[in-house]
Amino acid sequence: MRRFTIALATVLIALAAMSSDSADAHCQVPCGIYDDAARFAAMREDVVSIRKAMTEIAAQQTTGTVEAFNQATRWVMEKERSAADIQDITSAYFLTQRVKPTDRGVDGHAPYVAQLEAFHAVLIAAMKCKQQIDPANADALDAAIDRAAAAYGG
């Protein structure tokens, strides 16, 4: 019963930490201060954290101790935070501020659609990283970020 209580407390603490507000990807004043390369670099760094977290979560499952459960919980929180940061940068920075809508039939519409599709793929890949610990999802996220950068021109 004591192990269950400790495990439940750990999960509740993890859920409380995950529900706190994350830092915004960028202001929405608009300030006019943009560093697209830095945003892509931050997203790629978050994928490294996600990949590491996936490896550590899997490794912690072999011992079955309360300490391993605690560490696995912490890695899950990091994986969630990193994936959420990528989603925040994608939506709050790129999709709402940097990708400029272009009407159908107007010059530049095809690149606009390509950017939307590429950034949407980033959002989906980040979601899959939250759902599972399969490193193939981190690879897919890396590839999606690369495609978004290429479509965006960054």
VEXZA-843841 format. One record per residue (C-alpha): residue number from 0; residue in one letter; chain; z, x, y. Coordinates in steps of 0.1 Angstrom, whole numbers. Layout:
N
ATOM:num:residuo:cadena:Z:X:Y
ATOM:NUM:A:A:Z:X:Y
...
***
This chain:
154
ATOM:num:residuo:cadena:Z:X:Y
ATOM:0:M:A:0:0:0
ATOM:1:R:A:8:29:24
ATOM:2:R:A:-27:44:19
ATOM:3:F:A:-43:11:26
ATOM:4:T:A:-22:7:58
ATOM:5:I:A:-31:42:70
ATOM:6:A:A:-68:35:62
ATOM:7:L:A:-67:2:80
ATOM:8:A:A:-51:17:111
ATOM:9:T:A:-77:45:111
ATOM:10:V:A:-105:19:110
ATOM:11:L:A:-90:-1:138
ATOM:12:I:A:-86:30:160
ATOM:13:A:A:-122:39:153
ATOM:14:L:A:-134:4:162
ATOM:15:A:A:-114:4:195
ATOM:16:A:A:-129:38:204
ATOM:17:M:A:-164:26:197
ATOM:18:S:A:-160:-5:218
ATOM:19:S:A:-151:14:249
ATOM:20:D:A:-178:17:276
ATOM:21:S:A:-201:46:272
ATOM:22:A:A:-213:67:301
ATOM:23:D:A:-245:54:318
ATOM:24:A:A:-276:74:311
ATOM:25:H:A:-284:75:348
ATOM:26:C:A:-276:56:379
ATOM:27:Q:A:-297:26:388
ATOM:28:V:A:-294:28:426
ATOM:29:P:A:-323:40:424
ATOM:30:C:A:-315:75:435
ATOM:31:G:A:-349:91:430
ATOM:32:I:A:-333:120:412
ATOM:33:Y:A:-349:123:378
ATOM:34:D:A:-350:151:352
ATOM:35:D:A:-370:138:323
ATOM:36:A:A:-370:171:304
ATOM:37:A:A:-332:171:305
ATOM:38:R:A:-331:135:291
ATOM:39:F:A:-354:144:262
ATOM:40:A:A:-333:175:256
ATOM:41:A:A:-301:154:255
ATOM:42:M:A:-317:130:231
ATOM:43:R:A:-327:159:208
ATOM:44:E:A:-292:173:210
ATOM:45:D:A:-278:139:200
ATOM:46:V:A:-301:139:169
ATOM:47:V:A:-285:173:159
ATOM:48:S:A:-251:157:161
ATOM:49:I:A:-263:127:141
ATOM:50:R:A:-277:149:114
ATOM:51:K:A:-245:169:112
ATOM:52:A:A:-224:138:111
ATOM:53:M:A:-244:124:82
ATOM:54:T:A:-239:156:63
ATOM:55:E:A:-202:156:70
ATOM:56:I:A:-197:120:61
ATOM:57:A:A:-213:125:27
ATOM:58:A:A:-192:156:21
ATOM:59:Q:A:-159:138:29
ATOM:60:Q:A:-166:112:3
ATOM:61:T:A:-161:137:-26
ATOM:62:T:A:-123:142:-21
ATOM:63:G:A:-110:107:-16
ATOM:64:T:A:-80:118:4
ATOM:65:V:A:-66:101:35
ATOM:66:E:A:-75:132:55
ATOM:67:A:A:-111:130:43
ATOM:68:F:A:-112:94:52
ATOM:69:N:A:-99:103:87
ATOM:70:Q:A:-125:130:91
ATOM:71:A:A:-153:107:78
ATOM:72:T:A:-142:81:103
ATOM:73:R:A:-144:106:131
ATOM:74:W:A:-179:116:120
ATOM:75:V:A:-190:80:119
ATOM:76:M:A:-177:75:154
ATOM:77:E:A:-197:106:166
ATOM:78:K:A:-228:94:148
ATOM:79:E:A:-225:60:165
ATOM:80:R:A:-219:75:199
ATOM:81:S:A:-248:99:196
ATOM:82:A:A:-272:71:185
ATOM:83:A:A:-259:48:213
ATOM:84:D:A:-265:76:239
ATOM:85:I:A:-301:79:227
ATOM:86:Q:A:-305:41:230
ATOM:87:D:A:-289:41:265
ATOM:88:I:A:-311:69:278
ATOM:89:T:A:-342:52:263
ATOM:90:S:A:-334:18:278
ATOM:91:A:A:-315:25:310
ATOM:92:Y:A:-334:56:320
ATOM:93:F:A:-369:55:306
ATOM:94:L:A:-377:19:300
ATOM:95:T:A:-361:5:331
ATOM:96:Q:A:-368:33:356
ATOM:97:R:A:-395:57:345
ATOM:98:V:A:-420:38:325
ATOM:99:K:A:-440:19:350
ATOM:100:P:A:-455:-16:341
ATOM:101:T:A:-492:-18:343
ATOM:102:D:A:-510:-51:339
ATOM:103:R:A:-536:-57:312
ATOM:104:G:A:-571:-49:324
ATOM:105:V:A:-558:-24:350
ATOM:106:D:A:-564:13:346
ATOM:107:G:A:-534:28:329
ATOM:108:H:A:-524:-2:308
ATOM:109:A:A:-532:16:275
ATOM:110:P:A:-508:45:282
ATOM:111:Y:A:-482:20:293
ATOM:112:V:A:-484:2:260
ATOM:113:A:A:-483:35:241
ATOM:114:Q:A:-451:44:260
ATOM:115:L:A:-435:11:252
ATOM:116:E:A:-444:14:215
ATOM:117:A:A:-431:50:214
ATOM:118:F:A:-398:43:231
ATOM:119:H:A:-393:11:210
ATOM:120:A:A:-397:33:179
ATOM:121:V:A:-369:56:193
ATOM:122:L:A:-346:25:196
ATOM:123:I:A:-353:14:161
ATOM:124:A:A:-349:49:146
ATOM:125:A:A:-316:53:164
ATOM:126:M:A:-304:19:151
ATOM:127:K:A:-313:30:115
ATOM:128:C:A:-292:62:121
ATOM:129:K:A:-263:39:129
ATOM:130:Q:A:-268:19:98
ATOM:131:Q:A:-271:46:72
ATOM:132:I:A:-264:83:65
ATOM:133:D:A:-298:91:51
ATOM:134:P:A:-310:123:68
ATOM:135:A:A:-345:110:66
ATOM:136:N:A:-335:86:94
ATOM:137:A:A:-325:115:116
ATOM:138:D:A:-359:131:108
ATOM:139:A:A:-376:98:118
ATOM:140:L:A:-356:97:150
ATOM:141:D:A:-366:133:159
ATOM:142:A:A:-402:124:153
ATOM:143:A:A:-400:92:173
ATOM:144:I:A:-385:112:203
ATOM:145:D:A:-413:137:200
ATOM:146:R:A:-439:108:200
ATOM:147:A:A:-422:92:230
ATOM:148:A:A:-422:125:249
ATOM:149:A:A:-459:130:241
ATOM:150:A:A:-468:94:252
ATOM:151:Y:A:-447:97:283
ATOM:152:G:A:-461:131:291
ATOM:153:G:A:-428:150:289
***
